[in-house]
Amino acid sequence: MGITNSGLFPILHAFQHVDRGLADAFVVKLNPDATRLVYSSYLGGSRSGSSPSTGSDRGTDIVLDEAGNAYVAGYTLSFDLPTTPDAFQPNLGGGDAFLAKISVGGPGVTPAIRLTVNPADAAPGGTIVATWAGNPTPTASDYLRLFALGSAGEEFDDVVIGWSTPGAAAGQLSLLLPADLPVGSYELRLLSPPPGSSLPVPIARSEPIWITASTTSTTTTTTTQPTST
């Protein structure tokens, strides 16, 4: 917990993916061995064009309850610091304290479904069907979503595409799996789309799916004839 004005702060399972103002608070949780991130997120608001001094947020203290929920205290000069519907003060008063609660699962993390993956059972193209038991539950509309896929209790290293189609049962998803995914038990978690992203996006199932993104990985899966490796 603290303050950052870096646009390159490492994030994982974040509810806020970008630095929105002059400086933002951040919240980070590490695993018990302090060897990897469990979650990491910015927490802050934006600058107002008419008030250039706004847009600075700082985390000053953090405590945990017995259940592992985190309570972050700090101060804000942002006019649009996120607030909940039942906040007793939803608007900036000039320079205010704030109190935020982050659930034990962390920001951007919803209850996971567990699934057993056997690539031999996948349909042509590498898709399988799974039932999502978390919240929010996908609706019966043709929307794309991004999910984190990982072994139960381990780091969620893979990002997969999932969608629900008209006529599908509530919570039923089709998933496009990595081509080299081994047989095993996995967990699937819904990722929060970054601010300004176009997800979820309506798609026509008869048309190709085009996705753009950035990567710093040297092992990103490519086709047999990629334009760049």
Backbone as CSV, one residue per row, in Angstrom:
resi,resn,N_x,N_y,N_z,CA_x,CA_y,CA_z,C_x,C_y,C_z
1,MET,0.850,-1.179,0.000,0.000,0.000,0.000,0.888,1.232,0.000
2,GLY,0.512,2.240,-0.791,1.299,3.456,-0.849,0.810,4.355,-1.960
3,ILE,1.755,5.047,-2.603,1.421,5.991,-3.671,2.383,5.786,-4.833
4,THR,1.884,5.947,-6.054,2.724,5.831,-7.237,2.219,6.771,-8.323
5,ASN,3.147,7.304,-9.106,2.772,8.055,-10.307,3.342,7.386,-11.551
6,SER,3.669,6.106,-11.419,4.212,5.345,-12.535,3.091,4.733,-13.356
7,GLY,3.218,4.830,-14.655,2.276,4.160,-15.537,2.653,2.723,-15.809
8,LEU,3.764,2.266,-15.224,4.264,0.913,-15.460,4.241,0.075,-14.196
9,PHE,3.442,0.478,-13.204,3.370,-0.282,-11.963,2.811,-1.672,-12.260
10,PRO,3.418,-2.748,-11.722,2.927,-4.099,-12.030,1.536,-4.333,-11.453
11,ILE,0.631,-4.846,-12.261,-0.738,-5.088,-11.815,-1.119,-6.534,-12.074
12,LEU,-2.038,-7.051,-11.272,-2.544,-8.411,-11.426,-3.919,-8.475,-10.784
13,HIS,-4.908,-9.001,-11.490,-6.286,-9.094,-10.984,-6.752,-7.740,-10.457
14,ALA,-6.496,-6.696,-11.201,-6.749,-5.326,-10.735,-8.145,-4.863,-11.101
15,PHE,-8.762,-4.055,-10.223,-10.004,-3.387,-10.594,-9.719,-2.061,-11.269
16,GLN,-8.484,-1.547,-11.157,-8.066,-0.328,-11.861,-6.706,-0.608,-12.476
17,HIS,-6.651,-0.634,-13.796,-5.458,-1.087,-14.497,-4.473,0.020,-14.846
18,VAL,-4.883,1.292,-14.740,-4.018,2.387,-15.170,-3.955,3.467,-14.101
19,ASP,-2.850,4.229,-14.121,-2.703,5.412,-13.273,-3.559,6.515,-13.873
20,ARG,-4.569,6.967,-13.137,-5.566,7.857,-13.725,-5.284,9.334,-13.489
21,GLY,-4.463,9.688,-12.508,-4.295,11.096,-12.172,-2.837,11.476,-12.005
22,LEU,-2.597,12.513,-11.196,-1.224,12.911,-10.897,-0.481,11.784,-10.208
23,ALA,-1.158,11.132,-9.273,-0.610,9.989,-8.551,-1.778,9.206,-7.979
24,ASP,-1.612,7.910,-7.850,-2.662,7.048,-7.322,-2.141,6.238,-6.146
25,ALA,-3.059,5.879,-5.264,-2.735,4.876,-4.262,-2.608,3.525,-4.966
26,PHE,-1.932,2.587,-4.336,-1.896,1.224,-4.850,-2.042,0.258,-3.681
27,VAL,-2.544,-0.925,-3.992,-2.712,-1.983,-2.999,-2.128,-3.259,-3.583
28,VAL,-1.252,-3.905,-2.822,-0.576,-5.110,-3.285,-0.682,-6.191,-2.210
29,LYS,-0.991,-7.406,-2.621,-0.953,-8.556,-1.723,0.033,-9.568,-2.274
30,LEU,0.934,-10.062,-1.411,1.911,-11.074,-1.788,1.520,-12.422,-1.198
31,ASN,2.029,-13.494,-1.780,1.805,-14.811,-1.200,2.618,-14.945,0.089
32,PRO,2.366,-15.981,0.917,3.050,-16.085,2.214,4.569,-16.075,2.133
33,ASP,5.126,-16.551,1.016,6.583,-16.563,0.863,7.125,-15.273,0.268
34,ALA,6.237,-14.339,-0.049,6.622,-13.067,-0.662,7.407,-13.281,-1.953
35,THR,7.007,-14.313,-2.711,7.706,-14.616,-3.958,6.909,-14.244,-5.201
36,ARG,5.609,-13.965,-5.036,4.807,-13.572,-6.192,3.604,-12.763,-5.731
37,LEU,3.005,-12.060,-6.691,1.818,-11.267,-6.417,0.582,-12.156,-6.346
38,VAL,-0.300,-11.862,-5.399,-1.645,-12.433,-5.393,-2.579,-11.484,-6.130
39,TYR,-2.499,-10.196,-5.807,-3.156,-9.157,-6.587,-2.418,-7.848,-6.400
40,SER,-2.574,-6.965,-7.350,-1.961,-5.642,-7.301,-2.811,-4.703,-8.140
41,SER,-3.173,-3.543,-7.580,-4.078,-2.640,-8.291,-3.799,-1.190,-7.937
42,TYR,-3.991,-0.310,-8.917,-4.087,1.117,-8.629,-5.397,1.376,-7.889
43,LEU,-5.452,2.489,-7.161,-6.685,2.940,-6.522,-6.671,4.457,-6.525
44,GLY,-7.500,5.074,-7.380,-7.483,6.531,-7.451,-8.452,7.071,-8.474
45,GLY,-8.460,8.382,-8.609,-9.338,9.059,-9.545,-8.560,9.869,-10.560
46,SER,-9.266,10.764,-11.261,-8.697,11.522,-12.368,-8.506,12.986,-12.009
47,ARG,-7.753,13.674,-12.858,-7.627,15.126,-12.764,-8.819,15.778,-13.439
48,SER,-9.220,16.922,-12.938,-10.252,17.722,-13.580,-9.577,18.805,-14.401
49,GLY,-10.029,18.993,-15.647,-9.418,19.994,-16.506,-9.508,21.393,-15.942
50,SER,-10.575,21.672,-15.207,-10.745,23.002,-14.626,-10.029,23.155,-13.292
51,SER,-9.547,22.035,-12.738,-8.851,22.068,-11.444,-7.582,21.239,-11.552
52,PRO,-6.496,21.818,-12.080,-5.281,21.047,-12.331,-4.628,20.483,-11.081
53,SER,-5.012,20.962,-9.897,-4.411,20.439,-8.675,-5.066,19.142,-8.224
54,THR,-6.162,18.733,-8.884,-6.843,17.502,-8.494,-6.152,16.296,-9.111
55,GLY,-6.572,15.110,-8.680,-6.065,13.892,-9.297,-4.944,13.226,-8.546
56,SER,-4.751,13.558,-7.276,-3.710,12.928,-6.476,-4.363,12.138,-5.351
57,ASP,-3.963,10.879,-5.217,-4.508,9.997,-4.190,-3.356,9.269,-3.503
58,ARG,-3.465,9.082,-2.207,-2.386,8.445,-1.446,-2.981,7.473,-0.431
59,GLY,-2.437,6.261,-0.389,-2.778,5.319,0.665,-1.854,5.534,1.847
60,THR,-2.424,5.631,3.042,-1.613,5.931,4.227,-1.593,4.808,5.250
61,ASP,-2.583,3.912,5.223,-2.615,2.837,6.215,-3.450,1.690,5.678
62,ILE,-3.156,0.486,6.142,-3.910,-0.688,5.726,-3.964,-1.671,6.885
63,VAL,-5.123,-2.273,7.101,-5.290,-3.294,8.139,-6.097,-4.446,7.550
64,LEU,-5.978,-5.614,8.180,-6.716,-6.800,7.764,-7.651,-7.237,8.877
65,ASP,-8.828,-7.756,8.507,-9.690,-8.352,9.517,-9.406,-9.851,9.589
66,GLU,-10.124,-10.552,10.475,-9.852,-11.968,10.687,-10.108,-12.805,9.440
67,ALA,-10.988,-12.331,8.577,-11.295,-13.067,7.349,-10.286,-12.811,6.241
68,GLY,-9.398,-11.829,6.431,-8.409,-11.506,5.417,-8.791,-10.373,4.499
69,ASN,-9.936,-9.717,4.749,-10.299,-8.540,3.963,-9.380,-7.380,4.316
70,ALA,-9.026,-6.575,3.326,-8.124,-5.435,3.540,-8.926,-4.141,3.593
71,TYR,-8.561,-3.270,4.541,-9.184,-1.954,4.675,-8.093,-0.909,4.477
72,VAL,-8.245,-0.093,3.440,-7.231,0.888,3.066,-7.734,2.282,3.405
73,ALA,-6.931,3.036,4.143,-7.243,4.430,4.457,-6.258,5.325,3.726
74,GLY,-6.695,6.520,3.364,-5.821,7.456,2.682,-6.524,8.776,2.470
75,TYR,-5.960,9.590,1.586,-6.623,10.851,1.256,-6.642,11.028,-0.253
76,THR,-7.594,11.830,-0.708,-7.789,12.000,-2.145,-8.062,13.453,-2.501
77,LEU,-7.567,13.846,-3.661,-7.897,15.128,-4.283,-8.584,14.893,-5.627
78,SER,-9.122,13.692,-5.822,-9.755,13.333,-7.094,-11.262,13.478,-7.000
79,PHE,-11.845,14.115,-8.018,-13.289,14.337,-8.008,-14.072,13.071,-8.323
80,ASP,-13.418,12.042,-8.912,-14.141,10.840,-9.304,-13.530,9.576,-8.705
81,LEU,-12.964,9.670,-7.503,-12.514,8.463,-6.821,-13.695,7.494,-6.731
82,PRO,-13.513,6.227,-7.115,-14.655,5.301,-7.119,-15.278,5.173,-5.734
83,THR,-16.599,5.215,-5.677,-17.334,5.013,-4.431,-18.423,3.976,-4.658
84,THR,-18.855,3.352,-3.583,-19.924,2.367,-3.655,-21.276,3.065,-3.608
85,PRO,-22.348,2.387,-4.029,-23.670,3.037,-4.033,-24.130,3.517,-2.661
86,ASP,-23.666,2.860,-1.581,-24.114,3.238,-0.244,-23.097,4.104,0.498
87,ALA,-22.156,4.723,-0.233,-21.163,5.586,0.418,-21.846,6.763,1.100
88,PHE,-21.404,7.083,2.334,-22.053,8.195,3.038,-21.595,9.540,2.505
89,GLN,-20.472,9.592,1.743,-20.062,10.820,1.056,-19.523,10.436,-0.313
90,PRO,-20.336,10.512,-1.359,-19.894,10.080,-2.679,-19.119,11.134,-3.464
91,ASN,-19.112,12.392,-3.012,-18.502,13.469,-3.790,-17.333,14.101,-3.047
92,LEU,-16.350,14.574,-3.839,-15.177,15.234,-3.265,-15.570,16.551,-2.619
93,GLY,-15.037,16.780,-1.419,-15.328,18.025,-0.723,-14.198,19.021,-0.787
94,GLY,-13.157,18.728,-1.561,-12.024,19.637,-1.694,-10.713,18.925,-1.457
95,GLY,-10.652,18.125,-0.412,-9.515,17.291,-0.059,-9.990,16.391,1.057
96,ASP,-10.191,15.111,0.775,-10.905,14.241,1.702,-10.114,12.990,2.039
97,ALA,-10.436,12.430,3.202,-9.988,11.084,3.531,-10.865,10.083,2.786
98,PHE,-10.341,8.874,2.580,-11.172,7.814,2.015,-10.898,6.512,2.758
99,LEU,-11.867,5.625,2.709,-11.736,4.290,3.281,-12.272,3.303,2.263
100,ALA,-11.462,2.317,1.909,-11.857,1.323,0.913,-11.670,-0.070,1.490
101,LYS,-12.597,-0.949,1.178,-12.497,-2.352,1.580,-12.241,-3.192,0.343
102,ILE,-11.254,-4.076,0.434,-10.945,-5.007,-0.642,-11.175,-6.406,-0.105
103,SER,-12.037,-7.162,-0.768,-12.420,-8.474,-0.265,-11.240,-9.425,-0.275
104,VAL,-11.383,-10.516,0.457,-10.276,-11.447,0.628,-9.801,-12.008,-0.705
105,GLY,-10.710,-12.114,-1.684,-10.298,-12.615,-2.986,-9.461,-11.635,-3.766
106,GLY,-9.534,-10.358,-3.402,-8.771,-9.356,-4.107,-9.589,-8.677,-5.177
107,PRO,-9.119,-7.529,-5.660,-9.844,-6.810,-6.701,-9.811,-7.565,-8.012
108,GLY,-10.919,-7.496,-8.730,-10.961,-8.120,-10.041,-11.009,-9.627,-10.014
109,VAL,-11.145,-10.229,-8.819,-11.157,-11.675,-8.715,-12.530,-12.117,-8.236
110,THR,-13.160,-12.995,-8.951,-14.463,-13.513,-8.568,-14.321,-14.981,-8.219
111,PRO,-15.330,-15.580,-7.564,-15.234,-17.010,-7.263,-14.910,-17.810,-8.510
112,ALA,-14.063,-18.809,-8.367,-13.583,-19.560,-9.520,-14.417,-20.809,-9.737
113,ILE,-14.532,-21.221,-10.996,-15.066,-22.545,-11.269,-13.885,-23.490,-11.412
114,ARG,-14.135,-24.738,-11.115,-13.107,-25.758,-11.269,-13.512,-26.669,-12.425
115,LEU,-12.572,-27.016,-13.243,-12.874,-27.853,-14.385,-11.723,-28.799,-14.644
116,THR,-12.053,-29.968,-15.148,-11.046,-30.935,-15.557,-10.889,-30.835,-17.063
117,VAL,-9.675,-30.615,-17.491,-9.405,-30.371,-18.904,-8.717,-31.585,-19.513
118,ASN,-9.294,-32.097,-20.561,-8.666,-33.131,-21.372,-8.742,-32.666,-22.815
119,PRO,-7.619,-32.225,-23.375,-7.657,-31.684,-24.743,-8.309,-32.621,-25.749
120,ALA,-8.275,-33.939,-25.479,-8.884,-34.886,-26.415,-10.396,-34.738,-26.455
121,ASP,-10.983,-34.146,-25.397,-12.428,-33.956,-25.347,-12.868,-32.651,-25.994
122,ALA,-11.926,-31.821,-26.388,-12.262,-30.515,-26.943,-12.812,-30.659,-28.356
123,ALA,-13.694,-29.739,-28.700,-14.245,-29.712,-30.049,-13.180,-29.197,-31.015
124,PRO,-13.389,-29.363,-32.320,-12.441,-28.795,-33.287,-12.213,-27.313,-33.023
125,GLY,-10.963,-26.915,-33.025,-10.625,-25.538,-32.696,-10.220,-25.359,-31.249
126,GLY,-10.305,-26.449,-30.452,-9.824,-26.379,-29.076,-10.807,-25.805,-28.088
127,THR,-12.118,-25.866,-28.365,-13.086,-25.300,-27.432,-13.715,-26.398,-26.585
128,ILE,-14.004,-26.056,-25.323,-14.755,-26.939,-24.451,-15.861,-26.113,-23.810
129,VAL,-16.801,-26.781,-23.173,-17.897,-26.105,-22.483,-17.745,-26.333,-20.991
130,ALA,-17.853,-25.262,-20.204,-17.772,-25.347,-18.749,-18.907,-24.532,-18.158
131,THR,-19.220,-24.784,-16.897,-20.277,-24.044,-16.216,-19.661,-23.092,-15.216
132,TRP,-20.004,-21.820,-15.349,-19.463,-20.760,-14.493,-20.341,-20.609,-13.266
133,ALA,-19.761,-20.763,-12.070,-20.529,-20.695,-10.831,-20.254,-19.422,-10.054
134,GLY,-19.494,-18.514,-10.636,-19.122,-17.296,-9.922,-20.121,-16.180,-10.137
135,ASN,-19.679,-14.979,-9.841,-20.532,-13.796,-9.987,-19.651,-12.674,-10.540
136,PRO,-19.984,-12.037,-11.662,-21.252,-12.148,-12.381,-21.335,-13.387,-13.259
137,THR,-22.542,-13.876,-13.455,-22.787,-15.021,-14.320,-23.005,-14.534,-15.744
138,PRO,-22.330,-15.111,-16.727,-22.547,-14.691,-18.108,-24.009,-14.827,-18.502
139,THR,-24.496,-13.897,-19.266,-25.877,-13.940,-19.735,-25.944,-14.662,-21.068
140,ALA,-27.134,-15.007,-21.469,-27.317,-15.745,-22.717,-27.238,-14.797,-23.905
141,SER,-26.080,-14.197,-24.077,-25.839,-13.329,-25.223,-24.435,-13.603,-25.725
142,ASP,-24.193,-13.277,-26.961,-22.941,-13.668,-27.593,-21.834,-12.670,-27.257
143,TYR,-21.275,-12.765,-26.075,-20.262,-11.832,-25.618,-18.943,-12.554,-25.365
144,LEU,-17.881,-11.879,-25.701,-16.552,-12.372,-25.364,-16.158,-11.895,-23.973
145,ARG,-15.446,-12.734,-23.249,-14.850,-12.346,-21.975,-13.444,-12.925,-21.910
146,LEU,-12.607,-12.305,-21.076,-11.273,-12.835,-20.828,-11.248,-13.471,-19.444
147,PHE,-10.589,-14.615,-19.333,-10.501,-15.341,-18.077,-9.050,-15.718,-17.801
148,ALA,-8.717,-15.763,-16.517,-7.417,-16.287,-16.101,-7.583,-17.772,-15.817
149,LEU,-6.667,-18.568,-16.323,-6.717,-20.018,-16.158,-5.462,-20.472,-15.438
150,GLY,-5.633,-21.279,-14.403,-4.476,-21.778,-13.673,-4.810,-23.046,-12.931
151,SER,-3.777,-23.763,-12.503,-3.990,-24.941,-11.678,-4.525,-24.507,-10.327
152,ALA,-5.387,-25.321,-9.735,-6.037,-24.967,-8.474,-5.006,-24.586,-7.425
153,GLY,-5.148,-23.376,-6.876,-4.262,-22.918,-5.823,-2.931,-22.396,-6.300
154,GLU,-2.691,-22.400,-7.603,-1.412,-21.959,-8.142,-1.587,-20.644,-8.891
155,GLU,-0.477,-20.174,-9.465,-0.504,-18.909,-10.186,-1.318,-19.041,-11.473
156,PHE,-2.092,-18.001,-11.778,-2.944,-18.008,-12.966,-2.149,-17.407,-14.122
157,ASP,-1.505,-18.286,-14.894,-0.563,-17.830,-15.908,-1.198,-17.625,-17.277
158,ASP,-2.262,-18.351,-17.590,-2.839,-18.315,-18.930,-4.083,-17.441,-18.965
159,VAL,-4.258,-16.728,-20.049,-5.481,-15.974,-20.300,-6.204,-16.652,-21.453
160,VAL,-7.464,-17.003,-21.229,-8.240,-17.701,-22.247,-9.486,-16.894,-22.579
161,ILE,-10.058,-17.176,-23.730,-11.266,-16.505,-24.200,-12.463,-17.394,-23.911
162,GLY,-13.513,-16.794,-23.358,-14.745,-17.531,-23.119,-15.934,-16.732,-23.604
163,TRP,-17.001,-17.410,-23.959,-18.194,-16.696,-24.405,-19.425,-17.556,-24.108
164,SER,-20.549,-16.887,-23.920,-21.835,-17.573,-23.794,-22.657,-17.237,-25.025
165,THR,-23.406,-18.198,-25.504,-24.135,-18.028,-26.752,-25.638,-18.086,-26.505
166,PRO,-26.422,-17.475,-27.388,-27.877,-17.533,-27.229,-28.368,-18.971,-27.116
167,GLY,-29.232,-19.210,-26.138,-29.766,-20.543,-25.928,-28.965,-21.383,-24.962
168,ALA,-27.785,-20.899,-24.546,-26.971,-21.654,-23.595,-27.599,-21.593,-22.210
169,ALA,-27.347,-22.625,-21.410,-27.838,-22.633,-20.036,-27.162,-21.524,-19.248
170,ALA,-27.825,-21.067,-18.179,-27.272,-19.983,-17.363,-25.896,-20.372,-16.846
171,GLY,-24.931,-19.495,-17.082,-23.584,-19.734,-16.596,-22.752,-20.656,-17.456
172,GLN,-23.290,-21.127,-18.574,-22.541,-22.049,-19.420,-21.646,-21.277,-20.375
173,LEU,-20.394,-21.680,-20.445,-19.394,-20.984,-21.250,-18.751,-21.924,-22.245
174,SER,-18.405,-21.384,-23.403,-17.479,-22.048,-24.305,-16.120,-21.400,-24.107
175,LEU,-15.079,-22.204,-24.041,-13.730,-21.711,-23.755,-12.782,-22.131,-24.859
176,LEU,-11.960,-21.183,-25.309,-10.904,-21.473,-26.267,-9.622,-21.679,-25.474
177,LEU,-9.100,-22.903,-25.468,-7.986,-23.276,-24.600,-6.653,-23.177,-25.327
178,PRO,-5.556,-22.978,-24.569,-4.224,-23.028,-25.178,-3.989,-24.387,-25.825
179,ALA,-3.317,-24.382,-26.957,-3.129,-25.617,-27.710,-2.302,-26.644,-26.948
180,ASP,-1.395,-26.182,-26.067,-0.499,-27.101,-25.372,-0.923,-27.362,-23.933
181,LEU,-2.189,-27.096,-23.585,-2.645,-27.272,-22.211,-2.709,-28.757,-21.868
182,PRO,-2.002,-29.204,-20.820,-2.011,-30.626,-20.466,-3.297,-31.023,-19.744
183,VAL,-3.545,-32.330,-19.691,-4.674,-32.846,-18.929,-4.483,-32.491,-17.460
184,GLY,-5.557,-32.056,-16.788,-5.437,-31.708,-15.376,-6.648,-30.964,-14.873
185,SER,-6.604,-30.598,-13.588,-7.669,-29.828,-12.956,-7.255,-28.368,-12.892
186,TYR,-8.166,-27.485,-13.240,-7.857,-26.066,-13.336,-8.951,-25.229,-12.686
187,GLU,-8.606,-23.981,-12.404,-9.576,-22.996,-11.971,-9.634,-21.888,-13.017
188,LEU,-10.792,-21.279,-13.124,-11.023,-20.229,-14.111,-11.588,-19.022,-13.391
189,ARG,-11.022,-17.851,-13.624,-11.484,-16.631,-12.975,-11.712,-15.543,-14.015
190,LEU,-12.794,-14.804,-13.825,-13.117,-13.708,-14.729,-12.182,-12.544,-14.485
191,LEU,-11.593,-12.027,-15.538,-10.727,-10.861,-15.442,-11.542,-9.604,-15.672
192,SER,-11.247,-8.543,-14.908,-11.894,-7.257,-15.135,-11.275,-6.599,-16.359
193,PRO,-12.067,-6.242,-17.368,-11.492,-5.566,-18.532,-10.883,-4.228,-18.141
194,PRO,-9.759,-3.832,-18.716,-9.164,-2.524,-18.429,-10.110,-1.394,-18.783
195,PRO,-10.008,-0.260,-18.084,-10.859,0.887,-18.416,-10.704,1.269,-19.880
196,GLY,-11.833,1.542,-20.531,-11.785,1.949,-21.924,-11.705,0.808,-22.910
197,SER,-11.651,-0.441,-22.404,-11.590,-1.564,-23.330,-12.962,-1.795,-23.942
198,SER,-12.997,-2.586,-24.990,-14.260,-2.839,-25.672,-14.889,-4.152,-25.236
199,LEU,-14.371,-4.750,-24.163,-14.957,-5.995,-23.687,-16.032,-5.704,-22.655
200,PRO,-17.171,-6.425,-22.630,-17.493,-7.461,-23.604,-17.925,-6.862,-24.933
201,VAL,-17.636,-7.560,-26.018,-18.000,-7.045,-27.340,-18.913,-8.042,-28.033
202,PRO,-19.951,-7.564,-28.734,-20.804,-8.487,-29.482,-20.046,-9.039,-30.673
203,ILE,-20.231,-10.309,-30.961,-19.537,-10.926,-32.089,-20.534,-11.733,-32.911
204,ALA,-20.236,-11.890,-34.167,-21.020,-12.762,-35.035,-20.279,-14.085,-35.125
205,ARG,-20.896,-15.167,-34.719,-20.199,-16.446,-34.624,-19.739,-16.949,-35.983
206,SER,-20.329,-16.449,-37.072,-19.925,-16.912,-38.392,-18.700,-16.174,-38.908
207,GLU,-18.245,-15.172,-38.166,-17.121,-14.369,-38.621,-15.875,-14.671,-37.794
208,PRO,-14.666,-14.434,-38.364,-13.444,-14.613,-37.582,-13.413,-13.656,-36.395
209,ILE,-12.681,-14.041,-35.355,-12.519,-13.204,-34.171,-11.123,-12.589,-34.209
210,TRP,-11.058,-11.266,-34.147,-9.787,-10.553,-34.155,-9.591,-9.898,-32.798
211,ILE,-8.436,-10.119,-32.189,-8.153,-9.559,-30.871,-6.792,-8.880,-30.915
212,THR,-6.724,-7.654,-30.400,-5.452,-6.951,-30.317,-5.082,-6.748,-28.860
213,ALA,-3.786,-6.830,-28.560,-3.300,-6.647,-27.191,-1.802,-6.444,-27.259
214,SER,-1.177,-6.262,-26.116,0.274,-6.110,-26.058,0.862,-7.217,-25.203
215,THR,2.128,-7.535,-25.439,2.803,-8.556,-24.653,4.274,-8.218,-24.505
216,THR,4.837,-8.596,-23.369,6.283,-8.511,-23.158,6.867,-9.909,-23.012
217,SER,6.056,-10.933,-23.288,6.488,-12.308,-23.131,7.302,-12.762,-24.334
218,THR,8.286,-13.631,-24.084,9.079,-14.216,-25.171,8.537,-15.578,-25.578
219,THR,7.453,-16.034,-24.917,6.925,-17.367,-25.201,5.451,-17.333,-25.581
220,THR,4.976,-16.194,-26.079,3.585,-16.108,-26.506,3.322,-17.090,-27.648
221,THR,2.199,-17.819,-27.557,1.852,-18.799,-28.580,1.609,-18.106,-29.912
222,THR,2.199,-18.645,-30.982,2.044,-18.077,-32.321,1.572,-19.157,-33.283
223,THR,1.155,-18.732,-34.460,0.758,-19.669,-35.501,2.002,-20.237,-36.172
224,THR,1.781,-21.177,-37.103,2.925,-21.801,-37.772,3.642,-20.844,-38.707
225,GLN,2.947,-19.787,-39.164,3.562,-18.811,-40.057,3.296,-17.396,-39.543
226,PRO,3.848,-17.044,-38.380,3.605,-15.700,-37.839,4.356,-14.656,-38.638
227,THR,3.826,-13.431,-38.633,4.514,-12.338,-39.320,5.705,-11.858,-38.515
228,SER,5.709,-12.107,-37.190,6.821,-11.699,-36.342,6.937,-12.659,-35.179
229,THR,8.158,-13.070,-34.844,8.395,-13.942,-33.703,9.246,-13.257,-32.651
